Amino acid sequence: MPRPELHGDRELRLGRPVGGPAHVAQPRRSPHELVRAAHAVHAEGYTRVDAYTPYPMEEVIEALHIGHSPLPKLVLAGGIAGLLGGWGLQYWSSVIEYPLNIGGRPFYAWPAFVVPAFETTVLLAALSAVVGMLLLNGLPRPYHPVFNAPGFATASRDRFFICIEAADPKFDR
């Protein structure tokens, strides 16, 4: 299966595949080449694209039109679930199941519920952040076919790569 390669400023040609479910364009030596390649890949209509760079590059994210992560919404949902779960558990145990009259205080003494509810909020928000990050990143995945690309080991040092997944709907057209 062919893979896209950028030659010159505008031409997007297809090269040989790396193998497996991912196909990688040839490494780029400069960030400017990578940004031009990202614009060209997006202009061709590819949507399942990722870029590998030795440092974060906002220009590549904008060129590939990568959307925002749903992780903040997952963390918020986890925090709200933790708050409701912690408050509900305390309410159930103190008011419904085991009501004890201690010192003449009411069964539903909400100030006593605040600190444990806060703790369960933080706990579930943190757990949802970790689990959501792992799932959204597709982890754990100890192997990816892009690792077989010639020179890919230098992607974290001085090279720039663009990976187009074979699952992209436009890949074989």
C-alpha positions as CSV (number, residue, x, y, z in Angstrom):
1,M,0.0,0.0,0.0
2,P,1.4,3.4,-0.8
3,R,2.1,6.1,1.7
4,P,2.1,9.9,1.1
5,E,5.3,11.8,0.7
6,L,5.7,15.5,0.2
7,H,8.1,16.4,-2.7
8,G,8.5,20.1,-3.2
9,D,6.0,22.6,-1.9
10,R,2.7,21.2,-3.3
11,E,3.0,17.7,-4.7
12,L,1.9,14.8,-2.5
13,R,3.0,11.4,-3.9
14,L,2.7,7.9,-2.6
15,G,5.7,5.9,-1.5
16,R,6.1,2.4,0.0
17,P,4.4,1.3,3.2
18,V,6.1,0.7,6.5
19,G,3.7,-2.2,7.2
20,G,0.9,-3.0,9.5
21,P,-1.9,-0.6,10.3
22,A,0.3,2.6,10.1
23,H,2.1,4.1,7.1
24,V,4.6,6.9,7.6
25,A,5.8,9.6,5.3
26,Q,9.5,10.0,5.0
27,P,11.3,11.8,7.8
28,R,11.6,15.6,7.5
29,R,14.8,17.4,8.6
30,S,13.2,20.7,9.5
31,P,10.0,21.8,11.2
32,H,9.1,23.9,8.2
33,E,9.1,20.8,6.0
34,L,6.9,19.0,8.5
35,V,4.4,21.9,8.6
36,R,4.3,22.0,4.8
37,A,3.8,18.2,4.7
38,A,1.0,18.5,7.3
39,H,-0.8,21.1,5.2
40,A,-0.5,18.9,2.1
41,V,-1.7,15.8,3.9
42,H,-4.7,17.6,5.3
43,A,-5.4,19.2,1.9
44,E,-5.5,15.7,0.4
45,G,-8.3,14.8,2.8
46,Y,-6.6,12.5,5.2
47,T,-8.1,12.6,8.7
48,R,-6.3,9.8,10.7
49,V,-3.0,11.5,10.8
50,D,-0.4,11.9,13.6
51,A,2.9,13.8,13.7
52,Y,6.0,12.9,15.7
53,T,8.4,15.6,16.6
54,P,11.2,16.1,19.1
55,Y,9.4,19.0,20.8
56,P,5.8,20.2,20.8
57,M,4.8,22.2,17.7
58,E,1.5,24.1,17.7
59,E,1.8,24.8,14.0
60,V,1.5,21.1,13.2
61,I,-1.6,20.7,15.4
62,E,-3.2,23.6,13.6
63,A,-2.1,22.3,10.2
64,L,-3.6,18.8,10.8
65,H,-6.7,20.3,12.4
66,I,-6.5,18.1,15.4
67,G,-9.4,18.7,17.7
68,H,-9.5,19.2,21.4
69,S,-9.3,16.2,23.7
70,P,-12.5,15.0,25.5
71,L,-10.4,14.3,28.6
72,P,-11.4,17.5,30.5
73,K,-15.1,16.5,30.2
74,L,-14.3,13.0,31.4
75,V,-12.5,14.5,34.4
76,L,-15.4,16.8,35.2
77,A,-17.8,13.9,34.9
78,G,-15.6,11.9,37.2
79,G,-15.5,14.7,39.7
80,I,-19.2,15.2,39.7
81,A,-19.8,11.5,40.1
82,G,-17.3,11.5,43.0
83,L,-19.1,14.4,44.7
84,L,-22.6,12.9,44.3
85,G,-21.3,9.4,45.3
86,G,-19.5,10.7,48.4
87,W,-22.4,12.9,49.5
88,G,-25.0,10.2,48.7
89,L,-23.0,7.5,50.6
90,Q,-22.8,9.7,53.7
91,Y,-26.4,10.7,53.5
92,W,-27.5,7.1,53.1
93,S,-25.4,5.9,56.0
94,S,-26.1,8.8,58.4
95,V,-29.8,9.5,57.6
96,I,-31.4,6.4,56.1
97,E,-29.6,3.3,57.2
98,Y,-27.9,4.1,60.5
99,P,-29.4,7.2,62.0
100,L,-27.7,7.9,65.4
101,N,-28.7,10.8,67.6
102,I,-25.3,12.0,68.8
103,G,-25.3,15.1,71.0
104,G,-28.7,16.2,69.8
105,R,-27.5,17.1,66.3
106,P,-29.7,16.5,63.3
107,F,-29.2,13.3,61.2
108,Y,-28.4,15.4,58.1
109,A,-25.6,17.6,59.4
110,W,-24.3,18.8,56.0
111,P,-21.2,20.6,57.2
112,A,-19.8,17.2,58.3
113,F,-20.4,15.9,54.8
114,V,-18.2,18.5,53.0
115,V,-14.7,17.2,53.6
116,P,-15.4,13.5,52.7
117,A,-17.4,14.6,49.7
118,F,-14.5,16.8,48.5
119,E,-12.1,13.8,49.0
120,T,-14.3,11.5,46.9
121,T,-14.5,14.3,44.2
122,V,-10.8,14.5,44.0
123,L,-10.3,10.7,44.0
124,L,-12.8,10.0,41.2
125,A,-11.6,13.0,39.1
126,A,-8.0,11.8,39.4
127,L,-8.9,8.2,38.6
128,S,-11.0,9.3,35.6
129,A,-8.1,11.4,34.4
130,V,-5.7,8.5,34.5
131,V,-8.1,5.9,33.0
132,G,-9.3,8.4,30.4
133,M,-5.8,9.3,29.4
134,L,-4.8,5.7,29.0
135,L,-7.9,4.8,27.0
136,L,-7.8,7.9,24.8
137,N,-4.1,7.4,24.0
138,G,-4.8,3.8,23.1
139,L,-2.6,2.5,25.9
140,P,-1.1,0.2,26.8
141,R,0.2,-0.5,23.4
142,P,3.9,-1.6,23.6
143,Y,4.2,-1.9,19.8
144,H,3.1,0.2,16.9
145,P,4.1,-0.4,13.2
146,V,5.4,3.1,13.0
147,F,8.3,2.0,15.1
148,N,9.6,0.0,12.1
149,A,10.0,3.1,10.0
150,P,13.6,3.7,9.0
151,G,15.1,6.3,11.2
152,F,12.0,6.6,13.4
153,A,14.2,6.3,16.5
154,T,15.5,9.8,15.7
155,A,11.9,11.2,15.9
156,S,12.5,12.1,19.5
157,R,15.9,13.7,18.8
158,D,16.2,15.6,15.5
159,R,13.7,14.2,12.9
160,F,10.0,14.9,12.2
161,F,7.5,12.3,11.0
162,I,3.9,12.2,9.8
163,C,2.0,9.0,10.2
164,I,-1.2,8.2,8.3
165,E,-3.1,5.3,9.6
166,A,-4.3,2.6,7.2
167,A,-7.7,3.0,8.8
168,D,-8.1,6.4,7.2
169,P,-11.1,6.3,4.9
170,K,-9.2,7.9,2.1
171,F,-6.0,5.8,2.4
172,D,-6.6,3.3,-0.4
173,R,-8.2,5.7,-2.9
